[in-house]
Amino acid sequence: MALPQAQSAALRFLSERFLDGELASLELTQSALGPASGACAYSFVWSEPYDENGVALRSECIRVVVDPLSGEIVSFSRIDSTYSRPVAVSPDRCRAIVTDRYGNRRVSA
């Protein structure tokens, strides 16, 4: 099964579980074929978009994993939370604070 067919299977799965429009604010942010639960599978992630400042006041993320051979859903997870207060420091301001304190060092894992 190719990636477009696997994505269609994931969308069908989601459409059976959520009301029309319930997931309209989410964007597909990841679609890849890779390891999942000890096997190779397609992984699709939909998440809440950020505003122009890189801030989202609501965090929703849905992950659907599809078996590339059978087209069956291997796993499904959903995280949905709402922040109770606005973010005080934008990501750009946070980066500026860290750069001022530590310089422009490059960090790698």
C-alpha positions in Angstrom: 0.0 0.0 0.0 1.3 3.4 -1.0 1.4 6.4 1.4 -1.7 8.1 -0.2 -3.8 5.0 0.3 -2.6 4.6 3.9 -3.5 8.3 4.6 -7.0 7.7 3.1 -7.4 4.7 5.4 -6.3 6.8 8.4 -8.8 9.6 7.4 -11.6 7.0 7.0 -10.8 5.7 10.5 -11.0 9.3 12.0 -14.2 10.2 10.1 -15.9 7.2 11.7 -14.9 8.4 15.2 -15.3 12.2 15.1 -18.1 14.5 14.1 -17.9 16.5 10.9 -15.8 19.6 11.5 -14.5 18.4 14.9 -11.0 18.0 13.5 -11.1 20.8 10.9 -8.6 22.9 12.9 -5.9 20.3 12.7 -3.2 20.1 10.1 -1.3 17.0 8.9 2.1 17.7 10.3 3.8 14.3 9.8 3.4 11.4 7.4 6.1 8.8 7.1 6.9 5.2 6.7 9.0 4.0 9.6 9.3 1.7 12.6 6.3 1.4 14.9 5.7 -1.2 17.6 8.5 -3.4 16.3 7.3 -3.4 12.7 7.3 -1.0 9.7 4.2 1.1 9.4 2.9 4.5 8.1 2.5 7.1 10.9 0.3 10.1 10.4 0.1 13.0 12.9 -2.4 15.8 12.8 -1.9 18.7 15.2 -3.1 22.1 16.2 -1.5 24.9 14.1 0.5 27.7 15.8 -0.2 31.4 15.3 2.3 33.8 13.7 4.2 34.0 17.0 4.6 30.2 17.3 2.1 30.0 20.1 -0.9 27.7 20.4 -3.3 28.1 23.3 -4.8 24.7 22.7 -2.8 21.6 22.1 -4.4 18.8 20.2 -2.5 16.0 18.5 -3.8 12.8 16.9 -1.6 10.0 15.7 -2.8 7.1 13.5 -0.5 4.2 12.6 -1.4 2.1 9.5 -0.1 -1.3 8.5 1.4 -0.9 5.0 0.5 -4.4 3.9 -3.1 -4.8 5.2 -4.2 -1.1 5.5 -5.5 -1.9 9.0 -5.1 0.7 11.8 -2.3 -0.5 14.1 -2.7 2.2 16.8 -4.5 5.4 17.5 -3.8 8.1 20.1 -5.2 11.5 20.9 -3.9 14.2 23.2 -6.2 17.2 23.8 -5.6 19.9 26.3 -6.4 23.6 26.7 -4.1 25.9 28.4 -5.8 27.9 31.2 -3.8 31.1 30.6 -2.0 32.7 27.8 1.7 32.1 27.2 3.6 35.0 28.8 6.7 34.7 26.6 6.6 34.0 22.9 9.1 31.5 21.4 11.0 34.3 19.6 11.4 36.3 22.9 12.5 33.1 24.7 15.1 32.5 22.1 16.3 36.1 22.4 16.6 35.7 26.2 18.6 32.5 25.9 20.9 33.9 23.1 21.6 37.0 25.3 22.5 34.8 28.2 24.4 32.0 26.5 25.4 33.4 23.1 24.7 31.8 19.8 25.8 28.3 20.7 24.6 25.3 18.7 23.3 22.4 20.7 22.9 18.9 19.4 21.5 15.7 21.0 
